[in-house]
C-alpha cells in the first residue's frame, strides 16, 4: 500500500477538510431538531403526540347526516372540497368578530376547491356570502330538522343548520359532490398565519378600513395574523365596498399563503412542523373522512405539488339583485359552465365570468 493511500493518511485528510462554521452549526441544529422529533414521536411518545393532536380535531360525519340523496362521486381522480371560514362569535372569536357571545356563526368565506386529477392543479370557486339561494331541507349535527327555504342568503345557511346544511346547499346548487369539508374560524386563522411567520403581499394602493382596523400603504408588506385576518375581512377599504371586492382580496391572499407554505421546509424544522400541526388541528373542523391526523396529513401531502401558478381562482357568476343592491343572484347559465367544467375535470372557461358582476377589476393585492 502506498503512503498516499494508507488508512492513517486518509484519516488525516478527512480531519483537514472542515465545514464552514455556520454550515456546521446549521447542520447540527437540523440534526438536533430531527433527533428531538424522533424522541418525541418515537415509541411511547408517538402515541402521546398522536392522541394529543387527534384530540384537537373536531370532525362531523357529513355522510351520515346527508344520507344517500347526493350527487355521485366523480370517479375521474378529481376531488371537491368545500372550505368555509366561520365568523363564529363564541369564545376567543368574540373580540375578533364583534357581536354578542351567543355562539352564533355564519360562513364568512366560502370556496369550492376542485383538485384536478394528478393533484398538480386546482380550480377554486368563491361563493359570495350575499348570494340569494334556495336552501334544501337538511339536518344539523344535533339531529334538528330544518325545512327547505327559498330566497335566503348563502351565509345564513351555515347559521341555520351548520356544516351539513352548507354542504347540502352547495351540492344542490352545483350538482357536484363535496368529497371533503374544511372549516376554520377567526382565531385559528390568525394563529396559523403567525405560526407560518406571516404572509407577504403587495398592495397597489393604500388600504384604510376603520371597521376591520386595517391600514396599509401601497407597497409590499409581511402581514401578521391580525393584519391577514383584517385583510380577508375588509370590504370598505377597497373598491365599492361590496363583498365581491373582498372576495378578490381573499383570492389574492390565498395565492400568497400557498406561496408562503411552499417556501417553508418543515422537514428540516420538526419543531415548527409540530407547532403548525398543533395550531391547525385546533383551528380546523373537518368531515369524518379527514378526522384523524393521519388522514389529514395524507390529504395535505397530496396537495404539496400545487403552487400558486397551478391555482385558477374565479368567483361564482352572479348579478346584482335588482330588488336589493346588497344582494346578488346566481347567473344560472354561466354558473352551469363552471359546474360542468369541474364535473368533467376540465379548466373553467373564460366565458363563464365575462359580463358578470364577478368579472370586475383585478384585486389591489397580489402575492409578492
FIFI-371982 format. One record per residue (C-alpha): residue number from 1; residue in one letter; x, y, z. Coordinates in steps of 0.1 Angstrom, whole numbers, plus 5000, padded with zeros to 4 digits. Layout:
% FIFI-371982
@i = NUM | aa = A | X = X | Y = Y | Z = Z $
...
% end
This chain:
% FIFI-371982
@i = 1 | aa = X | X = 5000 | Y = 5000 | Z = 5000 $
@i = 2 | aa = X | X = 5014 | Y = 5034 | Z = 4990 $
@i = 3 | aa = X | X = 5019 | Y = 5063 | Z = 5015 $
@i = 4 | aa = X | X = 4991 | Y = 5082 | Z = 4998 $
@i = 5 | aa = X | X = 4966 | Y = 5055 | Z = 5004 $
@i = 6 | aa = X | X = 4972 | Y = 5044 | Z = 5040 $
@i = 7 | aa = X | X = 4943 | Y = 5045 | Z = 5064 $
@i = 8 | aa = X | X = 4962 | Y = 5070 | Z = 5086 $
@i = 9 | aa = X | X = 4967 | Y = 5094 | Z = 5057 $
@i = 10 | aa = X | X = 4930 | Y = 5091 | Z = 5049 $
@i = 11 | aa = X | X = 4920 | Y = 5100 | Z = 5084 $
@i = 12 | aa = X | X = 4944 | Y = 5130 | Z = 5084 $
@i = 13 | aa = X | X = 4929 | Y = 5142 | Z = 5051 $
@i = 14 | aa = X | X = 4894 | Y = 5139 | Z = 5065 $
@i = 15 | aa = X | X = 4903 | Y = 5158 | Z = 5096 $
@i = 16 | aa = X | X = 4918 | Y = 5185 | Z = 5075 $
@i = 17 | aa = X | X = 4886 | Y = 5192 | Z = 5055 $
@i = 18 | aa = X | X = 4865 | Y = 5213 | Z = 5078 $
@i = 19 | aa = X | X = 4830 | Y = 5225 | Z = 5071 $
@i = 20 | aa = X | X = 4825 | Y = 5263 | Z = 5075 $
@i = 21 | aa = X | X = 4813 | Y = 5272 | Z = 5110 $
@i = 22 | aa = X | X = 4779 | Y = 5285 | Z = 5100 $
@i = 23 | aa = X | X = 4771 | Y = 5254 | Z = 5079 $
@i = 24 | aa = X | X = 4783 | Y = 5231 | Z = 5107 $
@i = 25 | aa = X | X = 4760 | Y = 5249 | Z = 5132 $
@i = 26 | aa = X | X = 4731 | Y = 5248 | Z = 5108 $
@i = 27 | aa = X | X = 4736 | Y = 5211 | Z = 5102 $
@i = 28 | aa = X | X = 4739 | Y = 5205 | Z = 5140 $
@i = 29 | aa = X | X = 4707 | Y = 5224 | Z = 5146 $
@i = 30 | aa = X | X = 4688 | Y = 5204 | Z = 5120 $
@i = 31 | aa = X | X = 4702 | Y = 5171 | Z = 5134 $
@i = 32 | aa = X | X = 4692 | Y = 5182 | Z = 5169 $
@i = 33 | aa = X | X = 4657 | Y = 5191 | Z = 5159 $
@i = 34 | aa = X | X = 4654 | Y = 5158 | Z = 5140 $
@i = 35 | aa = X | X = 4667 | Y = 5139 | Z = 5170 $
@i = 36 | aa = X | X = 4643 | Y = 5157 | Z = 5192 $
@i = 37 | aa = X | X = 4614 | Y = 5148 | Z = 5168 $
@i = 38 | aa = X | X = 4624 | Y = 5112 | Z = 5169 $
@i = 39 | aa = X | X = 4625 | Y = 5112 | Z = 5207 $
@i = 40 | aa = X | X = 4591 | Y = 5129 | Z = 5209 $
@i = 41 | aa = X | X = 4574 | Y = 5109 | Z = 5181 $
@i = 42 | aa = X | X = 4592 | Y = 5076 | Z = 5187 $
@i = 43 | aa = X | X = 4580 | Y = 5048 | Z = 5209 $
@i = 44 | aa = X | X = 4555 | Y = 5057 | Z = 5236 $
@i = 45 | aa = X | X = 4559 | Y = 5094 | Z = 5227 $
@i = 46 | aa = X | X = 4543 | Y = 5087 | Z = 5193 $
@i = 47 | aa = X | X = 4512 | Y = 5076 | Z = 5210 $
@i = 48 | aa = X | X = 4510 | Y = 5106 | Z = 5232 $
@i = 49 | aa = X | X = 4515 | Y = 5131 | Z = 5204 $
@i = 50 | aa = X | X = 4491 | Y = 5113 | Z = 5181 $
@i = 51 | aa = X | X = 4464 | Y = 5112 | Z = 5208 $
@i = 52 | aa = X | X = 4470 | Y = 5149 | Z = 5216 $
@i = 53 | aa = X | X = 4468 | Y = 5161 | Z = 5180 $
@i = 54 | aa = X | X = 4438 | Y = 5138 | Z = 5173 $
@i = 55 | aa = X | X = 4421 | Y = 5152 | Z = 5203 $
@i = 56 | aa = X | X = 4424 | Y = 5187 | Z = 5189 $
@i = 57 | aa = X | X = 4404 | Y = 5179 | Z = 5158 $
@i = 58 | aa = X | X = 4367 | Y = 5184 | Z = 5155 $
@i = 59 | aa = X | X = 4350 | Y = 5163 | Z = 5128 $
@i = 60 | aa = X | X = 4315 | Y = 5159 | Z = 5115 $
@i = 61 | aa = X | X = 4300 | Y = 5128 | Z = 5099 $
@i = 62 | aa = X | X = 4287 | Y = 5146 | Z = 5069 $
@i = 63 | aa = X | X = 4279 | Y = 5114 | Z = 5050 $
@i = 64 | aa = X | X = 4257 | Y = 5101 | Z = 5078 $
@i = 65 | aa = X | X = 4238 | Y = 5134 | Z = 5081 $
@i = 66 | aa = X | X = 4232 | Y = 5138 | Z = 5043 $
@i = 67 | aa = X | X = 4225 | Y = 5101 | Z = 5036 $
@i = 68 | aa = X | X = 4224 | Y = 5088 | Z = 5000 $
@i = 69 | aa = X | X = 4204 | Y = 5115 | Z = 4983 $
@i = 70 | aa = X | X = 4235 | Y = 5133 | Z = 4969 $
@i = 71 | aa = X | X = 4254 | Y = 5137 | Z = 4937 $
@i = 72 | aa = X | X = 4276 | Y = 5107 | Z = 4928 $
@i = 73 | aa = X | X = 4314 | Y = 5107 | Z = 4932 $
@i = 74 | aa = X | X = 4333 | Y = 5119 | Z = 4902 $
@i = 75 | aa = X | X = 4353 | Y = 5088 | Z = 4896 $
@i = 76 | aa = X | X = 4379 | Y = 5105 | Z = 4875 $
@i = 77 | aa = X | X = 4406 | Y = 5111 | Z = 4901 $
@i = 78 | aa = X | X = 4395 | Y = 5146 | Z = 4910 $
@i = 79 | aa = X | X = 4381 | Y = 5158 | Z = 4944 $
@i = 80 | aa = X | X = 4359 | Y = 5186 | Z = 4955 $
@i = 81 | aa = X | X = 4363 | Y = 5203 | Z = 4989 $
@i = 82 | aa = X | X = 4340 | Y = 5228 | Z = 5005 $
@i = 83 | aa = X | X = 4362 | Y = 5253 | Z = 5025 $
@i = 84 | aa = X | X = 4344 | Y = 5276 | Z = 5049 $
@i = 85 | aa = X | X = 4357 | Y = 5305 | Z = 5070 $
@i = 86 | aa = X | X = 4334 | Y = 5307 | Z = 5100 $
@i = 87 | aa = X | X = 4327 | Y = 5340 | Z = 5117 $
@i = 88 | aa = X | X = 4316 | Y = 5324 | Z = 5150 $
@i = 89 | aa = X | X = 4312 | Y = 5349 | Z = 5178 $
@i = 90 | aa = X | X = 4317 | Y = 5324 | Z = 5206 $
@i = 91 | aa = X | X = 4348 | Y = 5320 | Z = 5228 $
@i = 92 | aa = X | X = 4380 | Y = 5337 | Z = 5217 $
@i = 93 | aa = X | X = 4364 | Y = 5349 | Z = 5184 $
@i = 94 | aa = X | X = 4342 | Y = 5374 | Z = 5201 $
@i = 95 | aa = X | X = 4368 | Y = 5403 | Z = 5201 $
@i = 96 | aa = X | X = 4378 | Y = 5394 | Z = 5166 $
@i = 97 | aa = X | X = 4344 | Y = 5392 | Z = 5150 $
@i = 98 | aa = X | X = 4324 | Y = 5415 | Z = 5171 $
@i = 99 | aa = X | X = 4288 | Y = 5409 | Z = 5181 $
@i = 100 | aa = X | X = 4273 | Y = 5390 | Z = 5210 $
@i = 101 | aa = X | X = 4290 | Y = 5360 | Z = 5226 $
@i = 102 | aa = X | X = 4260 | Y = 5338 | Z = 5218 $
@i = 103 | aa = X | X = 4277 | Y = 5310 | Z = 5198 $
@i = 104 | aa = X | X = 4261 | Y = 5321 | Z = 5165 $
@i = 105 | aa = X | X = 4281 | Y = 5318 | Z = 5133 $
@i = 106 | aa = X | X = 4279 | Y = 5324 | Z = 5096 $
@i = 107 | aa = X | X = 4301 | Y = 5313 | Z = 5067 $
@i = 108 | aa = X | X = 4321 | Y = 5345 | Z = 5063 $
@i = 109 | aa = X | X = 4341 | Y = 5329 | Z = 5034 $
@i = 110 | aa = X | X = 4332 | Y = 5300 | Z = 5012 $
@i = 111 | aa = X | X = 4353 | Y = 5284 | Z = 4985 $
@i = 112 | aa = X | X = 4347 | Y = 5252 | Z = 4964 $
@i = 113 | aa = X | X = 4382 | Y = 5238 | Z = 4958 $
@i = 114 | aa = X | X = 4384 | Y = 5213 | Z = 4929 $
@i = 115 | aa = X | X = 4416 | Y = 5194 | Z = 4929 $
@i = 116 | aa = X | X = 4422 | Y = 5181 | Z = 4894 $
@i = 117 | aa = X | X = 4433 | Y = 5146 | Z = 4886 $
@i = 118 | aa = X | X = 4470 | Y = 5142 | Z = 4893 $
@i = 119 | aa = X | X = 4469 | Y = 5168 | Z = 4920 $
@i = 120 | aa = X | X = 4491 | Y = 5193 | Z = 4900 $
@i = 121 | aa = X | X = 4464 | Y = 5219 | Z = 4896 $
@i = 122 | aa = X | X = 4433 | Y = 5232 | Z = 4914 $
@i = 123 | aa = X | X = 4403 | Y = 5254 | Z = 4905 $
@i = 124 | aa = X | X = 4389 | Y = 5275 | Z = 4933 $
@i = 125 | aa = X | X = 4354 | Y = 5290 | Z = 4930 $
@i = 126 | aa = X | X = 4344 | Y = 5316 | Z = 4957 $
@i = 127 | aa = X | X = 4307 | Y = 5317 | Z = 4966 $
@i = 128 | aa = X | X = 4297 | Y = 5353 | Z = 4976 $
@i = 129 | aa = X | X = 4282 | Y = 5353 | Z = 5011 $
@i = 130 | aa = X | X = 4254 | Y = 5377 | Z = 4999 $
@i = 131 | aa = X | X = 4242 | Y = 5353 | Z = 4972 $
@i = 132 | aa = X | X = 4204 | Y = 5346 | Z = 4974 $
@i = 133 | aa = X | X = 4199 | Y = 5308 | Z = 4972 $
@i = 134 | aa = X | X = 4173 | Y = 5281 | Z = 4978 $
@i = 135 | aa = X | X = 4182 | Y = 5260 | Z = 5008 $
@i = 136 | aa = X | X = 4171 | Y = 5224 | Z = 5007 $
@i = 137 | aa = X | X = 4157 | Y = 5206 | Z = 5038 $
@i = 138 | aa = X | X = 4186 | Y = 5195 | Z = 5060 $
@i = 139 | aa = X | X = 4196 | Y = 5181 | Z = 5094 $
@i = 140 | aa = X | X = 4221 | Y = 5196 | Z = 5117 $
@i = 141 | aa = X | X = 4246 | Y = 5178 | Z = 5139 $
@i = 142 | aa = X | X = 4222 | Y = 5177 | Z = 5169 $
@i = 143 | aa = X | X = 4196 | Y = 5160 | Z = 5148 $
@i = 144 | aa = X | X = 4175 | Y = 5191 | Z = 5143 $
@i = 145 | aa = X | X = 4155 | Y = 5192 | Z = 5111 $
@i = 146 | aa = X | X = 4153 | Y = 5224 | Z = 5090 $
@i = 147 | aa = X | X = 4127 | Y = 5227 | Z = 5063 $
@i = 148 | aa = X | X = 4136 | Y = 5239 | Z = 5028 $
@i = 149 | aa = X | X = 4136 | Y = 5277 | Z = 5023 $
@i = 150 | aa = X | X = 4137 | Y = 5298 | Z = 4992 $
@i = 151 | aa = X | X = 4155 | Y = 5331 | Z = 4987 $
@i = 152 | aa = X | X = 4178 | Y = 5331 | Z = 5017 $
@i = 153 | aa = X | X = 4213 | Y = 5345 | Z = 5020 $
@i = 154 | aa = X | X = 4240 | Y = 5319 | Z = 5014 $
@i = 155 | aa = X | X = 4259 | Y = 5328 | Z = 5046 $
@i = 156 | aa = X | X = 4228 | Y = 5322 | Z = 5067 $
@i = 157 | aa = X | X = 4226 | Y = 5286 | Z = 5057 $
@i = 158 | aa = X | X = 4255 | Y = 5277 | Z = 5080 $
@i = 159 | aa = X | X = 4239 | Y = 5296 | Z = 5108 $
@i = 160 | aa = X | X = 4207 | Y = 5276 | Z = 5103 $
@i = 161 | aa = X | X = 4220 | Y = 5241 | Z = 5100 $
@i = 162 | aa = X | X = 4257 | Y = 5241 | Z = 5103 $
@i = 163 | aa = X | X = 4282 | Y = 5222 | Z = 5081 $
@i = 164 | aa = X | X = 4259 | Y = 5195 | Z = 5068 $
@i = 165 | aa = X | X = 4233 | Y = 5221 | Z = 5057 $
@i = 166 | aa = X | X = 4261 | Y = 5242 | Z = 5040 $
@i = 167 | aa = X | X = 4273 | Y = 5211 | Z = 5021 $
@i = 168 | aa = X | X = 4238 | Y = 5200 | Z = 5011 $
@i = 169 | aa = X | X = 4231 | Y = 5236 | Z = 4998 $
@i = 170 | aa = X | X = 4263 | Y = 5237 | Z = 4978 $
@i = 171 | aa = X | X = 4256 | Y = 5202 | Z = 4963 $
@i = 172 | aa = X | X = 4221 | Y = 5213 | Z = 4954 $
@i = 173 | aa = X | X = 4234 | Y = 5245 | Z = 4937 $
@i = 174 | aa = X | X = 4262 | Y = 5228 | Z = 4918 $
@i = 175 | aa = X | X = 4251 | Y = 5191 | Z = 4914 $
@i = 176 | aa = X | X = 4287 | Y = 5183 | Z = 4925 $
@i = 177 | aa = X | X = 4295 | Y = 5160 | Z = 4954 $
@i = 178 | aa = X | X = 4317 | Y = 5176 | Z = 4981 $
@i = 179 | aa = X | X = 4342 | Y = 5148 | Z = 4989 $
@i = 180 | aa = X | X = 4355 | Y = 5167 | Z = 5019 $
@i = 181 | aa = X | X = 4347 | Y = 5196 | Z = 5042 $
@i = 182 | aa = X | X = 4371 | Y = 5220 | Z = 5059 $
@i = 183 | aa = X | X = 4362 | Y = 5249 | Z = 5083 $
@i = 184 | aa = X | X = 4385 | Y = 5274 | Z = 5100 $
@i = 185 | aa = X | X = 4375 | Y = 5301 | Z = 5125 $
@i = 186 | aa = X | X = 4388 | Y = 5336 | Z = 5131 $
@i = 187 | aa = X | X = 4412 | Y = 5327 | Z = 5160 $
@i = 188 | aa = X | X = 4426 | Y = 5296 | Z = 5142 $
@i = 189 | aa = X | X = 4433 | Y = 5315 | Z = 5110 $
@i = 190 | aa = X | X = 4451 | Y = 5343 | Z = 5129 $
@i = 191 | aa = X | X = 4473 | Y = 5319 | Z = 5149 $
@i = 192 | aa = X | X = 4481 | Y = 5298 | Z = 5118 $
@i = 193 | aa = X | X = 4494 | Y = 5328 | Z = 5099 $
@i = 194 | aa = X | X = 4515 | Y = 5338 | Z = 5129 $
@i = 195 | aa = X | X = 4529 | Y = 5302 | Z = 5131 $
@i = 196 | aa = X | X = 4539 | Y = 5305 | Z = 5094 $
@i = 197 | aa = X | X = 4559 | Y = 5336 | Z = 5101 $
@i = 198 | aa = X | X = 4534 | Y = 5359 | Z = 5084 $
@i = 199 | aa = X | X = 4524 | Y = 5361 | Z = 5047 $
@i = 200 | aa = X | X = 4539 | Y = 5386 | Z = 5022 $
@i = 201 | aa = X | X = 4516 | Y = 5406 | Z = 4999 $
@i = 202 | aa = X | X = 4519 | Y = 5436 | Z = 4977 $
@i = 203 | aa = X | X = 4492 | Y = 5463 | Z = 4975 $
@i = 204 | aa = X | X = 4489 | Y = 5487 | Z = 4946 $
@i = 205 | aa = X | X = 4471 | Y = 5514 | Z = 4966 $
@i = 206 | aa = X | X = 4466 | Y = 5524 | Z = 5002 $
@i = 207 | aa = X | X = 4440 | Y = 5505 | Z = 5022 $
@i = 208 | aa = X | X = 4423 | Y = 5520 | Z = 5052 $
@i = 209 | aa = X | X = 4392 | Y = 5504 | Z = 5067 $
@i = 210 | aa = X | X = 4382 | Y = 5516 | Z = 5102 $
@i = 211 | aa = X | X = 4358 | Y = 5487 | Z = 5105 $
@i = 212 | aa = X | X = 4384 | Y = 5460 | Z = 5102 $
@i = 213 | aa = X | X = 4411 | Y = 5483 | Z = 5116 $
@i = 214 | aa = X | X = 4433 | Y = 5476 | Z = 5085 $
@i = 215 | aa = X | X = 4458 | Y = 5503 | Z = 5074 $
@i = 216 | aa = X | X = 4483 | Y = 5495 | Z = 5047 $
@i = 217 | aa = X | X = 4502 | Y = 5519 | Z = 5025 $
@i = 218 | aa = X | X = 4508 | Y = 5509 | Z = 4988 $
@i = 219 | aa = X | X = 4538 | Y = 5485 | Z = 4987 $
@i = 220 | aa = X | X = 4550 | Y = 5451 | Z = 4999 $
@i = 221 | aa = X | X = 4541 | Y = 5440 | Z = 5035 $
@i = 222 | aa = X | X = 4546 | Y = 5409 | Z = 5056 $
@i = 223 | aa = X | X = 4512 | Y = 5406 | Z = 5073 $
@i = 224 | aa = X | X = 4509 | Y = 5390 | Z = 5108 $
@i = 225 | aa = X | X = 4479 | Y = 5371 | Z = 5118 $
@i = 226 | aa = X | X = 4458 | Y = 5400 | Z = 5129 $
@i = 227 | aa = X | X = 4466 | Y = 5420 | Z = 5097 $
@i = 228 | aa = X | X = 4459 | Y = 5390 | Z = 5075 $
@i = 229 | aa = X | X = 4425 | Y = 5385 | Z = 5092 $
@i = 230 | aa = X | X = 4417 | Y = 5422 | Z = 5087 $
@i = 231 | aa = X | X = 4426 | Y = 5419 | Z = 5050 $
@i = 232 | aa = X | X = 4404 | Y = 5390 | Z = 5042 $
@i = 233 | aa = X | X = 4375 | Y = 5405 | Z = 5060 $
@i = 234 | aa = X | X = 4378 | Y = 5441 | Z = 5048 $
@i = 235 | aa = X | X = 4351 | Y = 5453 | Z = 5024 $
@i = 236 | aa = X | X = 4350 | Y = 5491 | Z = 5029 $
@i = 237 | aa = X | X = 4387 | Y = 5498 | Z = 5024 $
@i = 238 | aa = X | X = 4389 | Y = 5490 | Z = 4987 $
@i = 239 | aa = X | X = 4367 | Y = 5492 | Z = 4956 $
@i = 240 | aa = X | X = 4330 | Y = 5498 | Z = 4960 $
@i = 241 | aa = X | X = 4327 | Y = 5482 | Z = 4994 $
@i = 242 | aa = X | X = 4309 | Y = 5451 | Z = 4982 $
@i = 243 | aa = X | X = 4315 | Y = 5415 | Z = 4991 $
@i = 244 | aa = X | X = 4327 | Y = 5409 | Z = 4955 $
@i = 245 | aa = X | X = 4357 | Y = 5432 | Z = 4961 $
@i = 246 | aa = X | X = 4365 | Y = 5414 | Z = 4993 $
@i = 247 | aa = X | X = 4365 | Y = 5381 | Z = 4975 $
@i = 248 | aa = X | X = 4392 | Y = 5393 | Z = 4952 $
@i = 249 | aa = X | X = 4413 | Y = 5402 | Z = 4982 $
@i = 250 | aa = X | X = 4407 | Y = 5368 | Z = 4997 $
@i = 251 | aa = X | X = 4417 | Y = 5351 | Z = 4965 $
@i = 252 | aa = X | X = 4449 | Y = 5371 | Z = 4963 $
@i = 253 | aa = X | X = 4457 | Y = 5362 | Z = 4999 $
@i = 254 | aa = X | X = 4452 | Y = 5325 | Z = 4992 $
@i = 255 | aa = X | X = 4478 | Y = 5327 | Z = 4965 $
@i = 256 | aa = X | X = 4502 | Y = 5344 | Z = 4989 $
@i = 257 | aa = X | X = 4495 | Y = 5318 | Z = 5016 $
@i = 258 | aa = X | X = 4502 | Y = 5289 | Z = 4992 $
@i = 259 | aa = X | X = 4535 | Y = 5305 | Z = 4982 $
@i = 260 | aa = X | X = 4545 | Y = 5310 | Z = 5019 $
@i = 261 | aa = X | X = 4537 | Y = 5274 | Z = 5028 $
@i = 262 | aa = X | X = 4557 | Y = 5262 | Z = 4998 $
@i = 263 | aa = X | X = 4587 | Y = 5283 | Z = 5009 $
@i = 264 | aa = X | X = 4589 | Y = 5267 | Z = 5044 $
@i = 265 | aa = X | X = 4609 | Y = 5234 | Z = 5045 $
@i = 266 | aa = X | X = 4592 | Y = 5218 | Z = 5075 $
@i = 267 | aa = X | X = 4612 | Y = 5186 | Z = 5071 $
@i = 268 | aa = X | X = 4643 | Y = 5204 | Z = 5085 $
@i = 269 | aa = X | X = 4624 | Y = 5220 | Z = 5113 $
@i = 270 | aa = X | X = 4603 | Y = 5194 | Z = 5132 $
@i = 271 | aa = X | X = 4595 | Y = 5218 | Z = 5160 $
@i = 272 | aa = X | X = 4579 | Y = 5242 | Z = 5136 $
@i = 273 | aa = X | X = 4561 | Y = 5213 | Z = 5119 $
@i = 274 | aa = X | X = 4547 | Y = 5203 | Z = 5153 $
@i = 275 | aa = X | X = 4537 | Y = 5238 | Z = 5162 $
@i = 276 | aa = X | X = 4519 | Y = 5243 | Z = 5129 $
@i = 277 | aa = X | X = 4502 | Y = 5209 | Z = 5131 $
@i = 278 | aa = X | X = 4491 | Y = 5217 | Z = 5167 $
@i = 279 | aa = X | X = 4476 | Y = 5251 | Z = 5156 $
@i = 280 | aa = X | X = 4460 | Y = 5236 | Z = 5125 $
@i = 281 | aa = X | X = 4443 | Y = 5207 | Z = 5143 $
@i = 282 | aa = X | X = 4429 | Y = 5231 | Z = 5169 $
@i = 283 | aa = X | X = 4417 | Y = 5255 | Z = 5143 $
@i = 284 | aa = X | X = 4400 | Y = 5231 | Z = 5119 $
@i = 285 | aa = X | X = 4367 | Y = 5213 | Z = 5117 $
@i = 286 | aa = X | X = 4366 | Y = 5186 | Z = 5091 $
@i = 287 | aa = X | X = 4344 | Y = 5159 | Z = 5077 $
@i = 288 | aa = X | X = 4349 | Y = 5125 | Z = 5093 $
@i = 289 | aa = X | X = 4370 | Y = 5114 | Z = 5063 $
@i = 290 | aa = X | X = 4397 | Y = 5139 | Z = 5074 $
@i = 291 | aa = X | X = 4390 | Y = 5135 | Z = 5111 $
@i = 292 | aa = X | X = 4424 | Y = 5120 | Z = 5121 $
@i = 293 | aa = X | X = 4459 | Y = 5133 | Z = 5120 $
@i = 294 | aa = X | X = 4470 | Y = 5105 | Z = 5096 $
@i = 295 | aa = X | X = 4442 | Y = 5112 | Z = 5071 $
@i = 296 | aa = X | X = 4446 | Y = 5150 | Z = 5073 $
@i = 297 | aa = X | X = 4484 | Y = 5148 | Z = 5068 $
@i = 298 | aa = X | X = 4480 | Y = 5124 | Z = 5039 $
@i = 299 | aa = X | X = 4454 | Y = 5147 | Z = 5023 $
@i = 300 | aa = X | X = 4477 | Y = 5177 | Z = 5028 $
@i = 301 | aa = X | X = 4507 | Y = 5158 | Z = 5014 $
@i = 302 | aa = X | X = 4487 | Y = 5150 | Z = 4983 $
@i = 303 | aa = X | X = 4484 | Y = 5188 | Z = 4976 $
@i = 304 | aa = X | X = 4520 | Y = 5196 | Z = 4980 $
@i = 305 | aa = X | X = 4527 | Y = 5199 | Z = 4943 $
@i = 306 | aa = X | X = 4501 | Y = 5226 | Z = 4937 $
@i = 307 | aa = X | X = 4518 | Y = 5260 | Z = 4936 $
@i = 308 | aa = X | X = 4503 | Y = 5295 | Z = 4930 $
@i = 309 | aa = X | X = 4507 | Y = 5291 | Z = 4893 $
@i = 310 | aa = X | X = 4486 | Y = 5259 | Z = 4895 $
@i = 311 | aa = X | X = 4457 | Y = 5277 | Z = 4911 $
@i = 312 | aa = X | X = 4429 | Y = 5290 | Z = 4889 $
@i = 313 | aa = X | X = 4406 | Y = 5312 | Z = 4910 $
@i = 314 | aa = X | X = 4372 | Y = 5326 | Z = 4900 $
@i = 315 | aa = X | X = 4340 | Y = 5338 | Z = 4917 $
@i = 316 | aa = X | X = 4307 | Y = 5321 | Z = 4911 $
@i = 317 | aa = X | X = 4290 | Y = 5341 | Z = 4883 $
@i = 318 | aa = X | X = 4264 | Y = 5364 | Z = 4898 $
@i = 319 | aa = X | X = 4245 | Y = 5396 | Z = 4890 $
@i = 320 | aa = X | X = 4233 | Y = 5422 | Z = 4914 $
@i = 321 | aa = X | X = 4197 | Y = 5417 | Z = 4927 $
@i = 322 | aa = X | X = 4175 | Y = 5445 | Z = 4912 $
@i = 323 | aa = X | X = 4154 | Y = 5443 | Z = 4943 $
@i = 324 | aa = X | X = 4183 | Y = 5448 | Z = 4967 $
@i = 325 | aa = X | X = 4217 | Y = 5461 | Z = 4957 $
@i = 326 | aa = X | X = 4233 | Y = 5445 | Z = 4987 $
@i = 327 | aa = X | X = 4224 | Y = 5410 | Z = 4974 $
@i = 328 | aa = X | X = 4235 | Y = 5391 | Z = 4943 $
@i = 329 | aa = X | X = 4217 | Y = 5364 | Z = 4923 $
@i = 330 | aa = X | X = 4234 | Y = 5334 | Z = 4905 $
@i = 331 | aa = X | X = 4238 | Y = 5338 | Z = 4868 $
@i = 332 | aa = X | X = 4224 | Y = 5303 | Z = 4862 $
@i = 333 | aa = X | X = 4236 | Y = 5296 | Z = 4827 $
@i = 334 | aa = X | X = 4271 | Y = 5309 | Z = 4832 $
@i = 335 | aa = X | X = 4274 | Y = 5292 | Z = 4866 $
@i = 336 | aa = X | X = 4264 | Y = 5260 | Z = 4848 $
@i = 337 | aa = X | X = 4296 | Y = 5264 | Z = 4826 $
@i = 338 | aa = X | X = 4316 | Y = 5264 | Z = 4858 $
@i = 339 | aa = X | X = 4300 | Y = 5233 | Z = 4874 $
@i = 340 | aa = X | X = 4301 | Y = 5213 | Z = 4842 $
@i = 341 | aa = X | X = 4338 | Y = 5221 | Z = 4838 $
@i = 342 | aa = X | X = 4345 | Y = 5209 | Z = 4873 $
@i = 343 | aa = X | X = 4324 | Y = 5178 | Z = 4869 $
@i = 344 | aa = X | X = 4344 | Y = 5169 | Z = 4838 $
@i = 345 | aa = X | X = 4377 | Y = 5178 | Z = 4854 $
@i = 346 | aa = X | X = 4383 | Y = 5205 | Z = 4828 $
@i = 347 | aa = X | X = 4395 | Y = 5241 | Z = 4831 $
@i = 348 | aa = X | X = 4368 | Y = 5267 | Z = 4838 $
@i = 349 | aa = X | X = 4361 | Y = 5285 | Z = 4806 $
@i = 350 | aa = X | X = 4367 | Y = 5323 | Z = 4805 $
@i = 351 | aa = X | X = 4332 | Y = 5328 | Z = 4791 $
@i = 352 | aa = X | X = 4318 | Y = 5318 | Z = 4825 $
@i = 353 | aa = X | X = 4327 | Y = 5351 | Z = 4841 $
@i = 354 | aa = X | X = 4326 | Y = 5375 | Z = 4812 $
@i = 355 | aa = X | X = 4299 | Y = 5402 | Z = 4815 $
@i = 356 | aa = X | X = 4290 | Y = 5393 | Z = 4851 $
@i = 357 | aa = X | X = 4293 | Y = 5412 | Z = 4884 $
@i = 358 | aa = X | X = 4322 | Y = 5389 | Z = 4893 $
@i = 359 | aa = X | X = 4342 | Y = 5396 | Z = 4862 $
@i = 360 | aa = X | X = 4354 | Y = 5430 | Z = 4876 $
@i = 361 | aa = X | X = 4388 | Y = 5446 | Z = 4880 $
@i = 362 | aa = X | X = 4418 | Y = 5428 | Z = 4894 $
@i = 363 | aa = X | X = 4424 | Y = 5429 | Z = 4932 $
@i = 364 | aa = X | X = 4446 | Y = 5457 | Z = 4946 $
@i = 365 | aa = X | X = 4465 | Y = 5430 | Z = 4964 $
@i = 366 | aa = X | X = 4488 | Y = 5403 | Z = 4949 $
@i = 367 | aa = X | X = 4512 | Y = 5376 | Z = 4961 $
@i = 368 | aa = X | X = 4546 | Y = 5392 | Z = 4964 $
% end
